Amino acid sequence: MFRQLLTPVGDSLGLSFLVAILPVVVVLVLLGVLRRPAWQAALAALVTGLIVAVAVWQMPVGLALNSVAAGAVLALWPVMWIVVNALLLYNIAVKSGRFDAFRAWVIEHLPNDRRVVLVVIGFCFGALLEGIAGFGTPVAITSSLLILVGFPALEALVFVLIFNTAPVAFGALGVPVTVLGAVTGLPAPALGAMIGRQLPVMALILPFYVMAIYGGMRSVRALWPVLLVAGGSFAATQFITSNFLDYALTDV
């Protein structure tokens, strides 16, 4: 049986961490800096992850390939099912006239700036939906709403999925943390507190990162107060709630 090493690089947790995040770095650089298509970034990250797992963590090649296959099946079924439901929800809402009412609300209450709408709906509203419902609901609903206000379907889905990386660990009233505690035998409140010390950093950065992808650095410079308030308020609340209140209420 394969036993995962904790510190394979120089017996150092810090160095091992730096090597472990290489696949994530590859995705972020290729998407955000080099502006490569998502499939190229994902494929490059997959190859990087395989190399790191086999060469550094000494994972058996067969098990690594089996993990890739399992991940592919997981991506095809739940993720693509979310996309199908998002499009279905969008079409139903259009036919029923519900999106016309929402369009009127957006026009009346939000600035006439699609960049602000992206942050408010994709990040802020999406985080609330993740905390209450989870299981793909925020992606389906918020991507449909963004499509409503004029975003291309693929862009809306990509941006919402990126935004959802910050609240997803505490989704559905903290179910991922609860399950993690049950699987590992560790106390869920302690796990939630530790996660709540790591994710706020990502939550603070995410609005800036997505805005850089969507509108470039000019948009980041123009909207940095909005991005700071959105990311900073969520990050601070995430840290305080998970560490001092109840991890189940973090996203809410």
C-alpha positions as CSV (number, residue, x, y, z in Angstrom):
1,M,0.0,0.0,0.0
2,F,1.3,3.5,-0.9
3,R,2.0,5.6,2.1
4,Q,2.2,9.3,1.2
5,L,5.3,11.1,2.4
6,L,4.9,14.3,4.3
7,T,8.3,16.0,3.7
8,P,10.0,14.3,0.7
9,V,12.0,17.4,-0.2
10,G,15.0,17.8,2.1
11,D,12.9,16.5,5.0
12,S,11.5,20.1,5.0
13,L,7.8,21.0,5.2
14,G,8.4,24.4,3.6
15,L,10.4,23.0,0.7
16,S,7.9,20.2,0.2
17,F,5.1,22.7,0.2
18,L,6.8,24.8,-2.5
19,V,7.1,21.7,-4.7
20,A,3.6,20.6,-4.0
21,I,2.0,23.8,-5.2
22,L,3.8,23.7,-8.6
23,P,0.7,22.4,-10.5
24,V,-1.4,25.2,-9.0
25,V,1.3,27.8,-10.0
26,V,1.4,26.4,-13.5
27,V,-2.4,26.9,-13.9
28,L,-2.3,30.4,-12.5
29,V,0.7,31.5,-14.7
30,L,-0.6,30.0,-17.9
31,L,-4.1,31.4,-17.4
32,G,-3.4,34.8,-15.8
33,V,0.0,35.7,-17.2
34,L,0.5,33.9,-20.5
35,R,-3.3,33.9,-21.3
36,R,-3.2,30.4,-22.6
37,P,-6.5,28.5,-23.1
38,A,-7.9,26.7,-20.1
39,W,-7.4,23.2,-21.6
40,Q,-3.7,23.9,-22.1
41,A,-3.2,25.2,-18.6
42,A,-5.1,22.2,-17.1
43,L,-3.1,19.7,-19.2
44,A,0.2,21.3,-18.2
45,A,-0.8,21.3,-14.6
46,L,-1.8,17.6,-14.9
47,V,1.6,16.7,-16.3
48,T,3.3,18.7,-13.6
49,G,1.3,17.0,-10.9
50,L,2.1,13.5,-12.3
51,I,5.8,14.3,-12.4
52,V,5.8,15.7,-8.9
53,A,3.8,12.8,-7.5
54,V,5.9,10.1,-9.1
55,A,9.4,11.6,-9.0
56,V,9.2,13.5,-5.6
57,W,6.4,11.8,-3.6
58,Q,7.4,8.3,-5.0
59,M,3.8,7.5,-5.9
60,P,3.6,4.3,-8.0
61,V,3.0,5.1,-11.7
62,G,0.0,2.8,-11.9
63,L,-1.7,4.4,-8.9
64,A,-0.9,7.8,-10.3
65,L,-2.5,7.0,-13.6
66,N,-5.5,5.5,-11.8
67,S,-5.9,8.7,-9.9
68,V,-5.9,10.7,-13.1
69,A,-8.6,8.5,-14.5
70,A,-10.7,8.9,-11.3
71,G,-10.2,12.6,-11.5
72,A,-11.3,12.7,-15.1
73,V,-14.5,10.8,-14.3
74,L,-15.2,13.1,-11.4
75,A,-14.7,16.2,-13.6
76,L,-16.8,14.8,-16.4
77,W,-19.8,13.9,-14.2
78,P,-20.2,16.5,-11.4
79,V,-18.6,19.5,-13.1
80,M,-20.2,19.0,-16.6
81,W,-23.5,18.2,-14.9
82,I,-23.2,21.6,-13.1
83,V,-22.6,23.3,-16.5
84,V,-25.6,21.5,-18.1
85,N,-27.8,22.6,-15.2
86,A,-26.5,26.1,-15.3
87,L,-27.5,26.4,-19.0
88,L,-30.9,24.7,-18.3
89,L,-31.6,27.1,-15.4
90,Y,-30.6,30.1,-17.6
91,N,-33.0,29.0,-20.4
92,I,-35.9,28.3,-18.0
93,A,-35.4,31.7,-16.3
94,V,-35.4,33.5,-19.7
95,K,-38.5,31.7,-20.8
96,S,-40.3,32.4,-17.5
97,G,-39.4,36.1,-17.5
98,R,-37.5,35.8,-14.1
99,F,-34.3,37.1,-15.6
100,D,-36.0,40.2,-16.9
101,A,-36.9,41.1,-13.3
102,F,-33.4,40.4,-12.1
103,R,-32.0,42.5,-15.0
104,A,-34.1,45.4,-13.8
105,W,-32.8,45.0,-10.3
106,V,-29.2,45.0,-11.5
107,I,-29.7,48.1,-13.6
108,E,-31.3,49.9,-10.8
109,H,-29.0,49.0,-7.9
110,L,-25.6,48.2,-9.3
111,P,-23.2,50.6,-11.2
112,N,-23.2,50.4,-14.9
113,D,-19.9,48.5,-14.9
114,R,-19.8,44.8,-15.7
115,R,-16.6,44.5,-13.7
116,V,-18.4,45.5,-10.5
117,V,-21.3,43.2,-11.4
118,L,-18.8,40.3,-11.8
119,V,-17.4,40.8,-8.3
120,V,-20.8,41.3,-6.7
121,I,-22.6,38.4,-8.3
122,G,-19.7,36.0,-9.0
123,F,-17.8,36.4,-5.7
124,C,-20.1,37.9,-3.0
125,F,-23.4,36.3,-4.0
126,G,-21.7,33.1,-5.0
127,A,-20.0,32.8,-1.6
128,L,-23.3,33.2,0.2
129,L,-24.9,30.5,-2.0
130,E,-22.0,28.2,-1.4
131,G,-22.4,28.6,2.3
132,I,-26.1,27.9,2.3
133,A,-26.5,25.3,-0.4
134,G,-23.1,24.2,-1.9
135,F,-22.9,21.2,-4.2
136,G,-22.6,23.2,-7.4
137,T,-25.6,25.5,-6.7
138,P,-23.6,28.7,-6.6
139,V,-21.9,27.9,-9.9
140,A,-25.1,27.1,-11.6
141,I,-27.0,30.1,-10.4
142,T,-24.4,32.9,-10.5
143,S,-23.0,31.8,-13.9
144,S,-26.5,32.0,-15.2
145,L,-27.0,35.5,-13.8
146,L,-23.7,36.6,-15.3
147,I,-24.8,35.3,-18.7
148,L,-28.0,37.3,-18.2
149,V,-26.1,40.6,-17.9
150,G,-24.0,39.9,-21.0
151,F,-21.0,37.7,-20.1
152,P,-20.2,34.9,-22.6
153,A,-21.2,31.6,-21.2
154,L,-17.7,30.1,-21.0
155,E,-16.2,33.2,-19.3
156,A,-19.1,33.3,-16.8
157,L,-18.5,29.6,-15.8
158,V,-14.7,30.0,-15.6
159,F,-14.9,33.2,-13.4
160,V,-17.5,31.7,-11.1
161,L,-15.5,28.5,-10.7
162,I,-12.4,30.5,-9.8
163,F,-14.3,32.6,-7.3
164,N,-15.7,29.5,-5.7
165,T,-12.3,28.2,-4.6
166,A,-12.4,30.5,-1.6
167,P,-15.7,29.6,0.0
168,V,-16.0,25.9,-1.2
169,A,-14.2,24.4,1.8
170,F,-16.9,25.7,4.1
171,G,-19.8,25.0,1.6
172,A,-23.2,23.6,2.6
173,L,-22.8,24.7,6.2
174,G,-19.3,23.3,6.5
175,V,-20.0,19.8,5.2
176,P,-16.5,19.3,3.6
177,V,-14.9,20.1,7.0
178,T,-17.3,17.8,8.8
179,V,-16.6,15.0,6.4
180,L,-12.9,15.6,6.7
181,G,-13.1,15.3,10.4
182,A,-15.1,12.0,10.1
183,V,-12.6,10.5,7.7
184,T,-9.4,11.6,9.5
185,G,-10.7,11.1,13.1
186,L,-9.5,14.7,13.9
187,P,-11.8,17.2,15.6
188,A,-13.8,19.1,12.9
189,P,-13.6,22.5,14.8
190,A,-9.8,22.3,14.8
191,L,-9.7,21.4,11.1
192,G,-12.1,24.3,10.3
193,A,-10.0,26.7,12.3
194,M,-6.8,25.7,10.4
195,I,-8.5,25.9,7.1
196,G,-9.8,29.3,8.2
197,R,-6.2,30.5,8.6
198,Q,-5.2,29.5,5.1
199,L,-8.1,30.3,2.9
200,P,-8.5,34.0,3.8
201,V,-5.2,34.7,2.0
202,M,-6.7,33.2,-1.2
203,A,-10.0,35.0,-0.6
204,L,-8.2,38.3,-0.4
205,I,-6.3,37.7,-3.6
206,L,-9.1,36.2,-5.7
207,P,-11.0,39.3,-6.7
208,F,-7.7,41.0,-7.8
209,Y,-6.7,37.8,-9.8
210,V,-10.0,37.4,-11.6
211,M,-10.2,41.1,-12.4
212,A,-6.7,40.9,-13.8
213,I,-7.8,38.1,-16.1
214,Y,-11.0,39.8,-17.1
215,G,-10.0,43.4,-17.5
216,G,-6.2,43.5,-17.2
217,M,-4.1,45.5,-14.7
218,R,-5.9,48.7,-15.8
219,S,-9.1,47.4,-14.3
220,V,-7.3,46.3,-11.2
221,R,-6.0,49.8,-10.6
222,A,-9.3,51.4,-11.3
223,L,-11.3,49.1,-9.0
224,W,-8.9,48.2,-6.3
225,P,-11.1,49.7,-3.5
226,V,-14.0,47.5,-4.6
227,L,-11.7,44.4,-4.9
228,L,-10.1,45.1,-1.5
229,V,-13.5,45.5,0.3
230,A,-14.9,42.4,-1.3
231,G,-11.9,40.2,-0.7
232,G,-10.8,41.7,2.6
233,S,-14.2,41.7,4.2
234,F,-14.8,38.1,3.2
235,A,-11.3,37.0,4.3
236,A,-11.5,38.7,7.7
237,T,-15.0,37.3,8.4
238,Q,-13.9,33.8,7.2
239,F,-10.9,33.9,9.6
240,I,-12.9,35.2,12.6
241,T,-15.9,32.9,12.1
242,S,-14.0,29.7,11.6
243,N,-11.6,30.3,14.5
244,F,-13.9,31.9,17.1
245,L,-17.5,31.1,16.2
246,D,-18.5,28.0,14.2
247,Y,-16.9,26.8,11.0
248,A,-20.4,25.8,9.8
249,L,-21.4,29.4,9.6
250,T,-18.2,30.7,7.9
251,D,-19.5,31.3,4.4
252,V,-22.9,32.4,5.6
